């Protein structure tokens, strides 16, 4: 199963449109065939996950809706915005709530950064790469940084001049996942 992780819980986020576009590309353009694709959207995290007790007694809905898909993932595309020079705190909390160490271990991961500024979430992606590397994920070598996202991301999630590179990233990442799965 391929996972597209929408790395924000902000309502009406441009990041969500891009995550939906990545899902569409995986479903229609990838060499994976009928491989299922699932979007994990941090906007669907419920308030009880954010209580101190959740560290010891993880809510069953989180295990079912988020943890299990991560454990079954053949690959994860993280679509992340840059907020205040980093990635959203809710994404770090989400990673912290995943079962350690087996979540994310040996899972291929690609990154798409989305930002209003000129660097397209470069800092957010680089910081996340350190965390995923620590969790022993297989980091895909290509990344896409979508700058001035409010101007280039259309309502349908297409990313203007970045569209060919997004399409290429998705196809190449799917091939990367297939290659690693065969090992």
HUBEL-V885483 format. One record per backbone hydrogen bond with DSSP energy under -1.0 kcal/mol. CO is the residue of the C=O (numbers start at 1). NH is the residue of the N-H. Records with the same first field share a line. If there is no record, write none. Layout:
CO->NH ; NH
This chain:
1->74
2->38
3->77
4->40
5->79
6->42
10->13
14->18
15->19
16->20
17->21
18->22
19->23
20->24
21->25
22->26
23->27
24->28
25->29
36->2
38->4
40->6
41->44
42->45
46->49
47->50
51->54
52->55
53->57
59->63
60->64
61->65
62->66 ; 67
63->68
66->70
67->71
68->72
75->3
76->110
77->5
78->112
79->7
80->114
83->86
86->83
88->91 ; 92
89->93
90->94
91->95
92->96
93->97
95->98
99->103
104->107
107->138
108->76
109->140
110->78
111->144
112->80
113->146
114->82
115->149
117->148
121->125
122->126
123->127
124->128
125->129
126->130
127->131
128->132
129->133
130->134
131->135
132->137
133->136
136->106
138->109
144->113
146->115
148->151 ; 152
149->153
154->157
158->154
159->162
160->163
162->166
163->167
164->168
165->169
166->170
167->171
168->172
169->173
170->174
171->175
172->176
173->177
174->178
175->179
176->180
177->181
178->182
